[in-house]
Amino acid sequence: MNNIRSTLATVWRIASPYFNSDDKWAGRGLLAAVVIIELASVFLTVLFNRWNNVFYNALQERDQAVFTYQIGYFCVLAAFWIGLKVYQLYLNQWLQIRWRRWMTTRYLGGWLNDANHYRMQLLGDAADNPDQRIADDSQRFVEQTLTLGIGLLSSVVTLASFVFILWGLSNQAPLHLFGREIGIPGYLVWGALIYAILGTVLTHVIGRPLVDLNFRQQRFEADFRFNLVRTRENAEQIALLRGEPAERTRLLDRFGFVVGNWLGIMQRTKKLTAFTATYSQAAVIFPYVLIAPAYFANKIQLGGMMQTASAFSSVQDSLSFFITAYRTLAEWQSVVARLDGFENSIRGGDALAQRQDIIHVKPTAGDTIDLDDLLVTLPDGKPLLAADGFSLRDNERTLVTGPSGAGKSTLFRAVAGIWPFGRGAVHIPANASLMMLPQRPYLPIGSLHGAVVYPGQAASYDAGRVREVLTAVGLPQLAARLEEEAHWNRMLSLGEQQRLGIARALLHAPQFLFLDEATASLDEPSEAALYRLMTEKLPDTTVVSIGHRSTLDAFHQRNISLVRDGDRFTLRDKVEAAAS
């Protein structure tokens, strides 16, 4: 019961925001329509049940006039039934896509809000495979929540409607055993109740392990797909290293988890299906076993017997809701757990950004980037580098050097405001524009125009200007392909990608430009040409570079070294470092 309450509380926490959102009236209206249609369907089921009595009595009495009338009456009921079911499905699907659209927008907003996706990874990414949770789990949650919710409502209303009918029929056709009449009020209701309770308990005992198995299956499937994508994205490096056998082994190992867990699901599902199929088949004959003695004792007509069987079936189906929906419930519970974990991870990332004992980026009225009592640490708290009273001066080109692992790239992340671990503050001029160019720039899949101007919109940058910049950075062959759509990170060499990164910087002209070995894959003459181009085209931009080539000294006015000081590195100007 505690588990049920916890799951329902989680479902309410996930679902209720939509019905209180900007789309609440449409959502509530569609939900109300679906519910009303379901209630109308239950009412028609009651009418069908009554029809059974009259129709089969007409057959027994060979009354052709009543038989013909009842055929027409059935057609009318069936037409209403079909219309209700068609529009219930249509409105249900309409509600599903609106609800899913809202959830997707909300999750993408929380995940991509102010580098929260990156902080979630730094925290260990408790929500594995966020792509699956946003794309698949949200869709399953909406669909299964509506299916189970409407199904449960239908079962409750059907039970309330038919239990009175079945109770009355029990009085009309009392229980007969061994030729004797036994007066048990509502014995058909009690029979259905006992039958359903036993089935529900046994179904839960047999099927309970499916919840954990389904949770693990979704995770293993997502991990396998993720590794397949990684293999596709790194196809060139794998081919160069002749890594296909190792990659095949690694992928098959991942798939082995999928297969192993699936075999567990198969075994458990086989047992559950064997029981539920037996239960369902026995449920067909069970009401006839109970009512047949009264029929043969002439206490009830054929129509009454068929009506009783139909009513018993409706009551038993309602009471057996959890049996018939158990597999869906198991999958749904695992989906709820995954979405709950994803939301907790989003909140964890947001909470990390609000803590006081982290690195804070603060606006300042000056024109320099100042590092105030800054200590950058690893996520486990181990010190990495420190800087206090250090400034990156406006319109000054600065080169940052130091041994690998000293924290140069992490320092850039701290300045960008995405690395929270540590203490102190980074003061940045208010309304200043910063651009970080890593060694491998991100080029979104789509048109080349959109990839070059990212994160800006293609429509905001004139195509002629983009072609001019591409030619300037040494990519004239791409100038005519602006509207071509492709996976540019896979099509272009790393050197070409780095040239595109510089083109992006020229288009955006940021106030501060940070180059994290952003030209390291180019030869020295090409690198020198790009730095001269930036000096010419971005005269008002403060450039801060990470690099290891001595030839970069000529393009920077200041050289900062990361020097080890005890258990951490510190920033020192090259002159100071040489003197020490």
N, C-alpha and C positions, 0 to 999 in steps of 0.2 A: 504493500500500500504506500509505503514511503517513496518507493521508486516511481509509482504511478503519479503521486502528488508532485514529485520533483519534475517528472517529465511534463506534466500538464502545466506546471508553473513556467517551465522553460518555453513551452509552446506559446503560452500567453505572452511572455516577454518578447518573443520573436514576432508573433503575428499581430498583436494589438497595435503597434505603431502605425501599421498601414491603415487601419480603420480609424485612425485619428490624424491622418496625414492630410495633405492638400487634396488628395484624391478620395477622401473618406466618403463623400456623398455618392460618388459613382460606385465605390466598393461596397458600401452598405446597401445601396439600392440593388445591385446585382446579387449580393448575398441574400437579401430578403426575397428577391424574385425566385432564386433557386430553392430556397426553403419553402416558399408558398407552393411552388410547383410540386415539391416532394410531398407536402401535406395533401395536395390534391390527388397525387398518385396513390397515396394510402387510402384516401376516400374511395377512389375507383376500385381499389383492391377489395374493399368491403363490399361494394356493389357487385363485383365479380363473384365474391363468395356467396352472396344471396342468390345470384343468378344460377349458381351450381345447383342449389336446392330445387328451384322451380324447373330448370331445364331437365335434370335427370329424373325428376318425378314425372314430367311429361313423357319422357321416354318409357319409363316403367308403365305408365298408364296408357301408352300409345295415343296420346292426345296431340293430333297433328296441328291443330290450330294454335295451341299454346307453344308447341315446338317451333312452328314457323315464326310466331311473334318473338320468341326468345332468341331466335337466330338474328332477327333484325335488331333487337335490343342489344345483343352482343356486338354487332357491327358498330352501333353508335358508341358504345363504351370503348370499343377497340380504337375507333377513330380519335376519340378524346385522349386515350392513353398514348397513342402514337404521337399526336401533336404535343402533348406535355413532355414526353421523353425527348423529342427532337429539340424543343426550345430549352429544356433543362440543360441538355448537353451544350447547346450553342451559348447560352448565358454563362454556364459554368466555365467554358473555355475562354469566354470574354473576360470573366473575372480573373481567371488564372493568368492570362497574359498581362493584364493591368497590374495585378499584384506582383507578378514576377518582375515586371519592368520597374516598379517602385523599389523592390528589394534589391535588384541589380544596381540601380542608381545609388541607393543608400550604401550598399556594400562597397561599390567602387569608390564612392566619396570617402568613406571611412578608411579604406585600404590605401588609397592614393592621396590622402590628405596630408600635405606638408611633410612628405617623406616618411609617412607612417609605415608604409610597406617595408621600407629599409630598416626602420627601428624594430619592426616585428621579426625580421630576420636576425638582427643583432641579439634579440632576446632569446633566440633559439628556435624561432618560428614554430611555436606550439601548435599553430594551425597549419599542418602540412598541406601542400598543394592548394593554395588559395584560389587558383584558377578553377579547380574542380568544385570548390565550395560555392563560388560565385555562379558558375555556369550550370553545374549539374545538381548540386545539393539544394540550391534555392528553387530550382524547377521541381524537383521531387518533393520538397517540403510543401510547396503551394498545392501541387496536384494531390498528394496523398493526404494532406490535412483536410482539403475539401472533400475528397472521397470518403475518408474515414468519418469526418464530422457529419456529413449528410447521411452516410450509412448508419451511424449511431442514432441520429435523430429519427430516421425512418424506422429503425428497429424499435425505439422507445414508443413512437406514436402507433406503430403497427401492433405492438404488444398491448398497449392501452386499448386499442380499438377491438382487437380480436379476443382478448381474454374474457370480456363480457359475453361475446358471442359463444365462445367455447364453454364458458360456465353454464350458460343457458342450455346448450346442447347436451351437456353432461346431465342435466336434470331431466331432459326429454328422453335420453337414452341411458339409463343408469347402468352401472357396471354389472356384467353377468359373468360369474365364474362357476364352472361345473354345474350349470343349470340353475344356479341360485342368483337372485338379485341382491347386490350388496350396495347399501346406501352410503356412498362417499360423495358429499357435495363437491362439485367441481373437480371430479377425479381426472378428467382429461387435462385440466390446467395443471394439476399437481404432477400428472405423468409427464407432460411437456417440460415442466420446471425441473423435475428430478433428472430427466434425460439430458437436458441442456447443461445442468450444473456438473453432472458427471463428465460430460464431454468437454466442457470448458476446463475443468481441473486437469484432466488427463492431457488435453492439448497443450496447456501451459507447461506441464511437467516435461512433456516430450519436446516441445518447441522452444523452450526458454533459451537454450544455447545459441539459437539462431541470431539473437540480437548482437552478441559479441562477434559471431562469425560474419555477419553482414557488415558490421563496422570495420573489421579488419579487411574484408574483401574490397571495400571501396578504397581503403588506403593503399592496399597492394596494387589494385588496378591503376590508381592515380600515379603511384611511384613508377610502375612499369611504363605508362604512357610518357611520363616526364623524362625518363631515361631514353626512350625511343626518340623523343624530340631533341634531347641533348646529342644523341648520336648523329641525327640528321644535320644539326647545326654545326657540328664539328667534323663533317665528313672528310674535308680536305686533310686535316691533321691526322685523322685516323688512317686515311689512305697513305699518307706520306710515311707514317710510322709502321705501316703494314700491321695495324692493330686490329684487323677484322676478327681474327680468332679470339683475341682477348675480349673484344667488344661483344662477340657472339656469346662467349662464356658468361660475361657479366650480365648481359641481358637475359640469358636463359636462367641464370641464378635468380634474377628478379622475378622472372615469369614463374619460376619454381614456387615462390611464395604464393602467387596467384593460384596455381594449380593445387598446391597443398591445401590451402584454405578452402578452395572450391570443392575439393573432395570431402572436406569436413561438412560443408553445406549440403553436399549431395547425400551423405550418410544420414544427417539429421533430417533433411527434407524427405528422404525415403521413409523414415519412420513416421514422420508427421503426416505424410500423404497417405500412408497405409492406414493410419488411424482415422483421419478425417474422411477418407473415401469410404471406409467401413461405416463410420458414423452417419455419413450422408445417405448411403444406401439403406441402412437400417431405418433411418428416419422416414423413408418412403413407405415402408410397410408397417412401421410401429403403430400409427393411428388406426389402421385397419384391424390390427390385432386387438386393440383396445375396444373398438366400436362394433366389430363383426358379431360378437355374441348377442348384442342387443338387436342387431339387424336380423339375425336368424331367429331371434325370439319374437319377431314382428313388433318390436317396440319403436322402430324407426324405419322410414322408407329409404329407397335408394338415394333420392335427392338429399335427404338429411344426412345419410352416410357420407356422400361426396362432399357436402358442405362441411361436415365435421372434419373430414380428412384435410380439406383445404384450410379450414380455420386452425386446426392443429399444426399443419405445416407452417402457417404464417406465424403462430406463436412460437413454435420451436425454432424457426429461422431467426426470429427476433432475439430469442434467448441465446441462440448460438452465434451471435454476431462475432464474438471474439474468436470463435473457432474458425469460421470461414475467412475471417480477415487477419488471421494470426501472422501469416507470412508478410503481409503488407505492413502490419503493425511492427513486426521485427525490423523491417527495412526502414520504416518511418522513424522508429526510435533511434536508430543509428544515424539517420540524416539529422534529426533534431540535435543529437549529441555533437555532430560535426559542426553544425551551424552555431551551436552554443559555444563551442571551442573557438570558432573563428571570431565571433563577436567578442569573446573574452580577450583574444589576442589583439584585436583592434583597440579595445579599451586599454589593454596593457601598454601598447605602443603610445597611445595618447597620454596615458598617465606618466610614462617615462619622460615625455617632453615637458610635463608640468612640474616635475620635481625640482627642488631647490639645489640639491647636491649634484648638479650636472653642469656641463658647459653651456653657458647662455650667450646667445648672440643678441646684442643690444644696439639700437640706433644711436648715433652720435651726431653732434652738430659740426664736427670737424670734417676734414677731407682725407683722413688717413684711416687705415685699418689698424687698430691697436689691440695688442694681446695683454690682458690685465690678469696677473697672477694665474696664468693658464697652466694647468696640468692635464695632459692628455693621457688616459689610461686605456688598457685593454678592458673588454667586458668583465673579466674576472677581477678587476681592480689593480692589476699590476701596472706600475708607472711605465710610461713609454717616452714622453718628452715633456719638457717644461719651458715656459717662456714668460717673462714678466717685464713690463715696461718696454715691449718690443713693438715696433711700428712698421707697417708697409706703407711707404710714403707715396702720395699721389703723384701720378705721371712719372714714376721712376720704375725702370725695368730691373727686376730682381731675379737672380738665379739662386735656387736652393739646391744644395748638394749634400751628400752624406752617404754613409754605408747603407746597403740594402737592409731593410727591417728596422731602420731607425725611426720610421713614422712620418716620412715626408708626405705620403699620400693621405695618411690619417690626419695630419695637420690641415691639409686642404679640406678634408671632409668636415673637420671641426669649424673651419672658417665658413664653410658653406652652410653650417647649422644642422647637418645630418648626423654628426657623431656626438652623442650626448655624454659619453663616459669620461668622467674627469671632474674638474672644477674650474672656476674662474670664468672670465668673460671675454668675448670677442666683440669689440666695438667697431661697427661699420657705419659709414656715413649714411644718414637717412636718405631713403629713396635711391640709393646707389644700385646700379645694375651689375651683377656678378655673373660670369660664365665660367664653368669648369669644363675643360676638354681633357678627357682621359686618353690613355694610350690607344684604346679601341673605342672610337666614338659610336654612340647609338644611332642607328639609321632605321627609322620605322619602315615596315613593309608598306609599300604604296608608291606613289609617283616620286620621281627623283626630285622634282620641285619641292614637294612636301618634306622629303628627307633632308634636303639641304637647309631649309629655313626652320626646321624643328628647333624649339617648341612653338615657333610662331605658326600662323596659318598661311597656307600657300597664297591665298587671295590677297594677303597684305603685302606681298613682295612682287614687284614687277618682274615678269619673266626675262625681259631684256637685261635688267640689273643682275639677275641670278646668272645668266649666261656670261655676262661680263666678268663676274667674280670667278666662275668656274674656269674661264680662260686664264685669268690672272694667277690662279693657284696651280696651273699646269695641267688642267683637265679639259682642254678644248674639245676632245672627242666626246665628252658627255654633254656639251652645251646644246646639242640638237636632240637630246633624249629626255628633256625635262618632264614630258607627260607620260613617259614609259613607267609602268608599275612593275616592281620586282622586289626581291629580298636582297637589298643592296649590300648588307653585311656579308652575304654569301657570294655575291657576284663580283665584288671588287676586292682587289688586294688590300692588305693592311695599309700599305703606303698610300694607295688611292683614297682609302677611307680617312686617313689622317689629313690628306689634302682637302677633302670635303669638310672635315672639322674646322680647318682654318678658314675655308670659304664661309662656313656658318658664322664664325667669329667676325669676319669682315662685314657680313650683312647685318648682324645685330649690333656691332660696335659697342660693346659693354664698357662701363667705366673701369671695371676690374676684370682682367682676363687671366685665368689660372691654367697653365699648360702642364699637365702631369705626364711628362715624356710624350707629349702629343705629336712629336715629329721624330721619334726614335727609330721608326722603321724606314725613314728616308735616308738617302746618302747625304754626306756632309754638304756638297754643293747645293742640292735641292733644299736641304734644311736651311742653309744660309740664305737662299733666295726667298724662302717663305718668311724668315725673320725680317729681312729687308723690306718685304712687301708689307708686313704688319707695321713696321716703323713708319712707312710712308702713308699707309691707308688709315692707320689708327693712331694718329699723333697724340690724341688726348686720352688714350687708354693706358692704365697701369697694368703692365704685364708681369706676372710672377711665374717663373718656369721651374720645373724640376727636370734636371738633366745630368748626364754624366760625361758628356763630351767637353773637352777643353775648348773646342771651337765656339761653344756657346758664350764664352766670356766676352767676346767682342760685341755681342748684341745686348749686353746687360750692363747697367751702370753700378750694380751692387751684387755682391756674392755673399750668400749666407750659408754657413756650414752647420750641420748637425753634429755636435761633438759630445761624446759620452762623458757624463758627469755622475759617477756613482752608479745607481741602478736605473738611470734614465739618460736621455739625450737632452741637450740644451741648444738653443739657437745662438749663434755667434756670427758677427760679420767676419768676412775672410781675413781682414787685417787683424782683428782681435784674436782670431783663432791662430794665425801665424805667430803673433807675438807671444801667445801663451804656450 
